[in-house]
Amino acid sequence: MEFNADVFSQFDKKWALLSAGPKDDHNTMTISWGSMGTLWNKPTVTVYVRPTRFTHKFMNEYEYFTVSFFPEDKREALEKMGTITGRHKTDKDALAGLTVRDLGEAVTYEEAELTFLCRRIYRADMLTSHMPVDVVEDFYTPEEPHTLYIGEVIEIIEE
């Protein structure tokens, strides 16, 4: 399998699915912001979720989450996962044509080409008072800033 080694384009250009919760109580959303790195000598993935998103509740409630990347032919599925809310008990997974894969504490999808299974080790609400004015004007007025979640990478699943 060929995977784009340019880590800066993985979130921004390819997008990903962020899932939190076990198979019987999970929610997933499309993300295009994130980062990979090292914190406290652990490999980490950092993601950002607005408090208004249904997935925010799951990220706070459950300790584990996944970040899954897909081949380009699944772009339409990722678009659906980003526009259909799970708030109304809609089966987003089926509507997007994705097959849930149970990882115990979290889920990914059979169609994913790369998944990071993460254990949340830090979360914090971003503060507009700590951001440049142009960022606040471009991304947050009048919406609330994101919550950032850092997860220790527990397992990497490649298909």
Secondary structure, DSSP 8 states (H G I E B T S, - for coil): ------HHHIIIII-EEEEES-TTS-EEEEE--EEEEEETTEEEEEEEE-TTSHHHHHHHH-SEEEEEE--GGGHHHHHHHHHS-STT---HHHHHT--EEE-SSSEEETT-SEEEEEEEEEEEE--GGGS-HHHHHHHTSSS---EEEEEEEEEEEE-
